[in-house]
């Protein structure tokens, strides 16, 4: 689709790409530990994929969650698969902390607070460790 920003991305930090999807690290200063898994094909729904493809994606999402939990120690990792604004199959995986800008609401909600800069910097360093570990999983999916 020619006007789809996920079919024709710019400025993505791609950590891993295979025949089915790519994993990117999202640069969001308020939410270090924010990753996306994006289907390569322009499909809207998970049900449009084969059972094998669905399982591979779930495996990747679970592995990212595991890496983030082990290395960043968030209170929760949110998975969001919406597609209302961009109808191209993708997931948001976001490390959540009680002091993040919108907790306990979604990251798209109005801000409740500003997380301390030094805390965000430390979390970004841990998110970069996660990104390196995600890159190393390329043969698993």
Secondary structure, 3 states (H helix, E strand, C coil): CCCCCCCCCCCCEEEEECCCEEEEECCCCCCCCEEEEEECCCCCCHHHCCHHHHHHHHHHHHHHHHHHHHHHCCCEEEEECCCCCCCCCEEEEEEECCCCCCCCCCCCCCCCCCCCHHHHHHHHHHHHHHHHHHHCCHHHC
